Amino acid sequence: MVSPQNDGNGAAAPVDIALYGATGFVGGLIARHLAEHAPPGVRIALAGRSEAKLAATRAALPTSARDWPLIVADAADPAATDRLAAGARVVLSTVGPYAKYGLGLVGSCARAGTHYADLTGEVLFVREAIDRFHDTARASGARIVHSCGYDSVPSDLGVFLAHRAAQADGAGGLTEVRTVATMRGGVSGGTVDSLRGQLDTVRTDRDARRLAARPHSLSPDPSAEPTPSQPGDAGPPARLPDGTWTAPFVMASYNTRIVRRSNALLDHAYGRGLRYGELQGCGRGVSGAVTAGVVTGGLGALVGAFMVPPIRPLLDRVLPAPGTGPSERTRERGWFRMDVRAETESGRRYRVRVSGPGDPGYGATAVMFGEAGLALALGGSALPDRAGCLTPATALGDVLVDRLRAAGHTYDVAEG
């Protein structure tokens, strides 16, 4: 193991960012983003279970990474995750499924006062992290920031910006907000593995199934939430007033809960009557209607097949394996767009366009996650004065918006 730099007094000085899971598919993409875009002087380490694999990952990065330290740590070893947290100001974790591998590291960072971010889209994991470590992180000053990739940065920051625009205009709170997502990209084995794990849990655990189904399952006090319902983000294909056909969005059940948690953590500043939903845009006309039908049927069939144990071996043969992902060509040709459409108590309407180049789950996520890590490491007093288990909007706010705009992503706000 290669230790972090010495502070000149014989003790190992904490690095600014430790990227845990650097040898994985998405970890390698994030490492490259940091190597190419971190300002000079930012101290970065690569962390994982195998020193040999870490060294190989580092060797494939630009020369700016040649002196990055390597930290060997196993997620199942509490002493190792404690050392990792103690040796960094910020820990970025790509090691999933998080429900299986992630809670120990969250606890280590919460106790050490070390900022932490991840890429989770797992409701049950985040709920357990909140219940076990939110108060500990608040006491230590640690920002535990879940879902800093395509899950759920565009959704969370998009609604945050709609709220800010309405607030500046004195338009009142947000009432009906719906995000329509369109994208091009591939699927990785890690994402499939996380979906598989959560579906296994809810299939066999009634309490987990009920928790996952609650619209406000990630709110500080779900029973006290004033808005128990939401605009439909499931069901049959539907056509919006502008002629766009829509289908259920695969990430809506998670992203919507992150946005509602942001609203609750801000004492419902977005609006106590906020109703939020997400849909996938499928285009207009006959082709849009056909696409919406195919997406709706395919998503339902996939989830249903995962819930039937005898079919699982067949799915495992055809779906991507953990540690794999889309090709470089697919990543480069990918893109995403999130169109946030918000109505307010006064009747005024706002639209926020969030978009970016690159496969949304990998190329674009590497940018979002890398910039979230840099925001935590470099944001200082510009960051919101909060600690605990947070969301991208409540932990990073305008600092992350500005960094992502500078990195080539679009965050445009307009009335109408």
N, C-alpha and C positions, 0 to 999 in steps of 0.2 A: 504494500500500500504506500502511495506517495501522499504525504501530508500537506495541508495548506501551508502557505508561506509563514515564515517565522516573523514575529513582530519586533525582533531586535532585542528582546529581553528573555529569550529562551522559550517563550510560549508560542504556540501556533495561533496566528492571527486568523480570525474568521474570514472566509472568503465572502464576497458580496452575494454571489449566487451559486448554489449547488444544484445542478440539474440531475435529479435522481431518475434512473431509467434511461440514461443517455444511450445505451446500446440497443434499445428497441427501435422499431420503425419510426414512430413519430418523434421519439427522443433524439434520433439522429438529425431529423429535419430541424428541430428546435436548436440543437447544438450549432448547426450550420448558420441559422439565423443570428444567434448570439455572436458567433465568431465574425460574422460579416457586418453586424450593425451595433454591437455594444461599443460605447465610447471608450477611447484609450484610458487605461487605468482601472477599469472595472474588473475586479478579480472574480474569475469564474472557475468552478471545479466541475468535473464530470463524476457522477456517482452511480454505483450499481453493484451487482453481486460478484462480477468477474473482473479482476484487474487486467487480465489479458484482453478481454473484449473491450474494456474501456480504453486501453492503449491503442487498439486497432481503430476504434471510433475516432479518437483524437488524431491519429495519424492521417485519417482521411479528410480532416478539416483544413481550412486555410491556415497559413503559417502563423496568424495571430493567435491560434490556439495551441501552439506547440509546447508552451510552458504551463498550460492549465494543469493544476493538480488533479489526481485521481483519488477518489474516496471509495473504499470497498465497504459496502454495508448490505446486510440482508434484512428485508422488511420484517421477517419473522423473529429477529433478534432485538429485543428492546434496548439492550446496551448499545448496539450498533446504531439504531435510529436516534438514540439520545446523543451519541457522539456526532452523528451527522447534523442534527439540529444545533448542537453547541458550536459546531465549526463553520456555521454560515449565518449570514444576516437574513437571507432569503433561501428557502428550499422550493424548487419547482419539481413536482412529482408527476411522472407519466406512467407510473406503475399501476396497472389495473388488471383485472377488475378491482376497483377500489374497495368494495365491500370485503374482498378476500385479502387484499394486501395493504390497504391504505390506512386503517385506523391507528395502528401503532405509530406511524410517522406523524400523523396529525397530532396525537397526544404528546409526542416528544417536542414538536414545535410549539404547541400551546404552553407547555410547562417552561420551555426555555425562553419564551418571548421572541421566538424566531418567526418571521413572516413566512407564509406558506401559500402556494397556489397549486391547483390541479386542473385536470381536464374532465372531471367526472360528469356523467349524465345519469347517475344512479340515485334516485330519490331516497331509497332506503339507507344508503351509505351516508348521504348528507344529513338525513334526519338523526342518525345515530351519532354522527360527529357533533352535531349541534347539542344533542342531549348530554353527551359525555364531556365535551371540551369547550363549549362556548364560554361558560363562566370562567374557566381556567385561563383561556386566551385573553379575555377581557382584563383579568387581574394582572397578567404578565405583559400586556400591551401587544400581543401577537395579533396580526391580521391573518386570519385563516380564510382564504378567498377561493371558494369552489367555482368550478365551471368557467375557466378562463380561455376556452377555445370557441369553436362554432357553437357548442353547448357552453355558455349561453350569452357570450359577449354581445353579438349583434342585437339580439332581442332586448337584453337588459339595458344596454346603453341607448338603444333606439327609443324605448319608452321613457327613459330618464331624460333624453333631450326633448321629447314631446312635452313632458311635464315642465321642463325649464322654460320652453317657449310660451306655454300657456300661462305660467306663473308670471313671466316678464310682462305679458300683455294684460294681466288682470282678468284672464278669461275664465277663472274658476278651475275646479278640479277636473281631472279626466273622468269620463263616464264609460263610454264604449271605446275600447281600443282593440284593433285586430291587426295582426301582422301577416302579410302574405309573402311566403318564401318561394324563391325560384333559385335553381342552382344547377351546375353541372359538375360531377365528380364521381369518385369511386368509393368503395367500402373497404375497410381494413378488418383483419381478423380480430384485433383488439376490441373494436366496436361490437362486432358480432358476439364475442365472448362475454362482454358486459351485459348485452341484452339477454343472452342465454342464462347468465347467472341470476339476474333479477327475475326473469320469468319463472325460473325453477323455484325461487323463494316464494313468490306470490302464489304459485300453483299449490304449494304444500302448506303454507302458513296463512291462516285466515286473517290474523291481525295485520300481517304485512300486506296482504291483498287490500284490506280496507284502508290502510295508511296510504298506499300507493295511489289509490283511487280518489283520495280527498283533494279537491282543488287547492286547498291551503295547507297541505301536509308539511310544508317547510316554513310556515309562518311561526313566529315565536309562541303564539298561543292560538292554534287553529280554531278552538272553540269560540274565541272572541271575535273572529273575523266577521265584518259586516256584510260581505258579499259572498254568499255560499255558492253562487252559480257563475257561469262564464258563457261568452259567446260560443257557439258550437265549433269545436275543432275536431269533431269526429262525425261519423254518419255518411250518408251517400254524397256523391258529387253534387256541387251546387254552383250556381252562377252569380257572381257579384254584379252590382249595378253597372259597372263599366264593361260587362261582357266577359270577364275572365272566369273561366271554369276552375273550380278548386276541388281539392281532395284533402283528406286528413294528412297532416304533416307529421312525419315519424317522430320528430323531436318536440312536438307541442306539449305532450303530457309532462315533459320535464321543464322546458323553457318557461312555460306559463307559471310554474311554481316558483322558479327563481325570481321572476318579475314580481310576483305577489309577495315574496319574502322581502324584496327591496322596498316595496311600498310599506310593508309592516314595520321594517326596521327604521324607516323614516317617519314613523308615527302617522302613516297613511297620508303623507304629503301629496302623493299623486291624486288622491281622491278617495274618500271613504266609500263611495259608490262605484269604484273601478271594477269593470268587467273586462277581462283580457283573454283573448284567444289567438290561436295561430292556425293557418291553413297553408297548403302548398298550392301555388299557382301553376296551372297546367296549360295556359294559353286560351285563345278565343276560338269561336266557331266550332265546326264539327270535329276538327282534330283535337281541340282543347277538351271537348266533351269526352272523346274516346280516351285520351290520355288520362283524364280524371277518373274514368271508370277502371282503367287498367291499374292505376296507382292504388285506388281504393281497394280493389279486389286483391291485388298482390300483397299489400300490407296486411290485410286481414288474414290472408292465407298463410303468410309467414309466421305471424304471431300465433295463429291457431295450430300450425304444425309444430312449433316449439313447445306447445302445451301438451302434445300427445307423445309420450315417451317412446312408443314403438317407431315413430317416424324420425326421431332424433338422429340415429346413426346415418340415415340417408342425407339429412341436411348437413351433417358434419363432413360428409364426403364432398359436397359441392360448394359449401360456403368457405370464405377465406379462413385460414388458420391463424391463431394468435401469432403476432410477430411479423405478419405480412401486410401489404398494403398496395394501393394502386401504383401503376408504373409512373415513371418520371414524365412520360408524354401525357398521361391522363392528368397528373397533377398540374402540369403547366397549362393545359387547355381548360382547366376547370375555372369556375367563377361562382360567386354567390351574390344574391340581392335579397334584402329584407325590406319590404315596403310597409312601414308602420302608419296606420291610419287611425287618428285619434279624434274623438269628439269630446267637448267640454260641457260643463254645467251651463255655460252661457250660450251654447249652441255653436260656438266657433270650432273650426276644424283645423287640424294640423296633420302634415305628412312628413315623415322622416324617412329618408332613403339611406340605407346602410348597404354598402357593397364593397367588393374587393376582388382582385384577381387570384387565381390559383384554386385548386381543389379545396372546397370549403373545409372538409374534415382534416386536411393534412397541410397543403401548401399555405392556405389562408390561416389555418389554426396555428401553424408554426409562427406566423407573424403575430397573431393575437397573444399567444402564450408568451413568446419571447418579450414582447413589449410590456405585457403585464408584469413579468419578472423585473424588467428594467424600471418600470414605474415604482414597484415596491422598493427596489434597491436605491433609486435615485430621487424619488418624489419628495421625500422629506416632509417639511411643513406644508407643502402644497397639497398633500393628500388629505382626505377627510379625516377628522380627528375621531376615529373609531377603532375599536378592537373587538375580537371575538370571531365567530363564524359568520362571515360576511358574503356579499355578492360582488361581482365586478363593479356595479354602479355605486354601491354604498362604500366600498373600500377604496376604489380608484377614481371613479367619477371623471371629471374633466381632464385629469392628468392622463388617463388612458385614452380618452377621446383624442386629445391633442397628439399623443404619440402615434396613434393609429392613422390619423390624418397625415402626419409627416411620413409615415411608412407606405402611403399610397392607397389607403382605404378611404372610402367616402362616407361622411356623416353629414348629410344635408338636411336642413330643416326649413319647411315652408308652410305658410298658412294656406288653407283651401282644400 
